[in-house]
Amino acid sequence: MNKSVMIEVKNLAAGYNGTDVIRNISFKAEKGESLCILGPNSSGKSTLLKSIERIIDYRGQVLLEGRDAALFPRREFAKKTAMLSQSMQVFFPFTVYETVTMGRFAYSQGFMKNLSAEDKAITEDILKKLDIWDIRERMIDELSGGTLQRVFLARTLAQTPQIILLDEPANHLDLKHQIELLDFLKAWVKENDKTLIGVFHDFNLARRFGDTAVVLNNGTIAAAGNTEDVLKSKTFNDVFGIDVRSYMLSSFEKWK
């Protein structure tokens, strides 16, 4: 395997209650690459991320720098991958700071205890970069959806994984914070030689963010490659049943 490849998915199949939602999924993503997962509703996008993150059982292989992900002990796996899902349920009212330090669980000896100087430095740095340092003592059950999303993203980044999986990362954010968040993530991936795989519904955000794209349709890969090429392809239009480019251009004309 090319040593720049961070993750390789081979012939992946997974689903629920004995029924496959995704089938024969294969792709690679390199270090420093941001990959977008696109597709209609119920095409298997979230199921794919859950499989990679070992939340659900799968058949096939997920290789992390050439090593089978299924062989990683849980704590070691948590140092390799982290996932931010659409769900933002708050079960216990922790502070923003406490919530973000949970991302250090794979490195610390106890739950929010015995944090090292490095743990604290990483937490502080991420809180400041995501502009939530000033609210670090607030309880998370008091926050708006957009702010809470940034807190959970900060917790994900605090895990310092090699691969981040994002399910609708800009969900609950206004346009300004969507752009700031995605620009931050793309720069973070490039500067730190990480890999990011994100599910998107907004094609404009996908185009701005993704180096490469994989399009799912009915649980299989319909198209894959450079994001610009994929978004302009006939296959992309066929999957969504609309001339996407023409629609976008006509919409933008209204802004003139």
N, C-alpha and C positions, 0 to 999 in steps of 0.2 A: 504494500500500500504506500502511495505517495505520503511522505511524512507530514505534508502540509494539510492533509485531510484530517479534520477533527472528528467527524461523525460519518459513518456509512450505514445506511438502512438497506437491508437485503431481504427481499421477498417477504415483507412484513404483512401479516394478516391478524386481525383482531376484531372483537365485537362483544356482544352481550347475550347472555342466555342461549349460547350455542349457535348464534347467528352472526356471521361475519359482517362487519360494517365496512372494513377496508380489506383489500386483497392485493397481493402481489405488488406491494409498494417498495420501490428501490430508488435511492438517490444518495448523493454525497454532498457534504458541505465542508468547506475548508476553513482554516483559521483566518480570522479577520473578515469572514463572510456573513452577510445578513441575508437570510433566505425567507421568502414569503410563501405561506401556504394559502392558496386561494381556492374558491369553489362555491357552488350554490349551497343553500341550507341543506343539512343532512347528507352532505357528500363525504363526511368522515374526517373533517379537519381536526376537531377536538379529540376524536378517538385516536388519531395518529399521534398527537402530542402526549396523550395519556399513556399510550403504548411505550413511547420513547422514555417517558419518565417512570416506567414500571408501576404505574398506578393500576393498570389492568393487565391481564395476561395476554401474551401474543405468541404467534408462531413466526419463525424466521429469525433474523439476527439484527441486533443493533450493536455496532462496533464503535467504541470510543477510542480514537487513536490506535485502532487495530485490535483492541481488546474487547471481548464480548461483554456487553453491559450486564448481562445476567450473572456474571461471575463476581461482580463487585460487591463487597459487603456494604450494607446500607449506609454506614457513616462515610465510607470512602466514596460511594456513589454520590452522596450529597455534596461532596467537594467537587464533583465533576459536572453535575447538572442541577439546575433549579428551574422551577416552573411558576409562572404567574398566571392564574386562571381568571376567567370572567367573574367567577363567584367571589364576592367580597363580604362573606358572612363574618360577623363579629360575635364570638361566643363568650369572650371574657373581656371586661373593660380594662385593658392595659394602657399605659401611656404610649405615645408615639415612640419614645426612646426605647422602652421595653420591647415593643413590637419589633423594631428594627434589629435589636440585639438577638432576637430569636433566630435570625439568619446565621448566627455564629455557632449554632448548636453542634455542628459537626466538628468544631475545633475546641469547644470548651468542655469542662468536666461536669457541669451541671446546668440545669435549666435557669438561664439568666443569672447564674452565679459563677464566681471565679473567673470573670472576664479578664483576659490578659490586657496589657497595654496596647497590643496590636489590635485586639478585638475592639477596644474602645476607640482607637484611632480610626479604624475602618468605618465604624458606625458614625462617628462624628463627620468624617469626610463625606460620606454618602448623604447624610442628612443635610449638609450644607449644599452639596451639589444639586440636590433635588428641591432646594429652597424650603425645607421643613424643619430646619434647626431651631428656629424661633418658637416653634410650637411643640417642641420635644416633650414637654411636661403635660401636654393636653391628653385627655383620655380619647381613645380612638372611636368610642361610641358617640362622641360629640361632633365628629367630623362630617363634612359633606362628602358625597360620593367621589368627586374628583380628587379631593385632598386625601381621602382614604386610599384611593388607587395609587397615589404617589408614595404613601407610607408602605403599602404592600410591595410596591416595586423596590423601594429602598431595602426592605427586608430580603428580597430576592437577590439584589446586588450585594448585600452584606455577606451573602453566602460565598461570594467570590468564586463562582463556578466557571468552568471552561465553556460550558454551553448553557445558554438561557433559552427557555421555551416560553413564549408569550402567546396567550390566547386573547386576541383582541386587546392589545396593550394600550390603545388610546381610548378604550371604553370609559365612559363617565367623565371624560375630560373635555373642556371647551377647546375651540380651535387653536387658540394661542398655546395652551398647554399641550395639546396634541403635537403640534409642530416642535415645540421646545423638547418634549419628551423623546420624540423619535430622532431628532437631530442629536440629542445627547447620547442616546443608545447607539446610534450608528457610529458616532465618533468614539464611544467607549469600546465598541467591538474592534474597530480598526487600531486604535492606540494600544490596546491590551492583548491583541492577537486572540480574541475570543471568537465564538461562533454564536449567532442568534438565529433562532427559527421562530417566526411569528405568524399567527393566523390573522388575516385581514379580511374585512368586508369592504372597506373603503379603498377603491382602486387608486385614487389619487395619493393616499398615504402609502400604499404599497409601492407605487412608482417612485415616490420620493425616498422611500426607505430601503427597498430591496435591491440587492445586487443580482440575485437570482430568484426565480419563482417556480413553484410546483403547483399545478392546477389539478384538483381532484374533481372527479365526476362519478357519481354512483359508486364510490369506494375504490376507484382505481385512478391511476395517473393518466390524465388526458393530454397534458403538455408540461414541459419543463425546459428551463434554460435561462438565458439572460432575461431579466424582467421586462425590459423594453420590447424585446422580440416576442415574448410570450403575450404581453398585453396587446400587441398589434396583430396577432395571428388570427387566422380564420377559425382555428380550433377554439380559441378563447371566446370568440363571438358565438360559436356553435354551442358551447357549454352553457352560456348564459342566455342564449336565445335572443340576442340583440346585438346590433352593431355598436359595440361599446364606445369606440373612438368617435364615431359620428355623433352619438348621443352626448358625449362629454364636450365635444367642440361646440355643438349647438347650445349647450347649457352655458358654456363660457362666453359665448357671443352676447348673452344677455347682460354681461358685466361691462360691456363696452359703452 
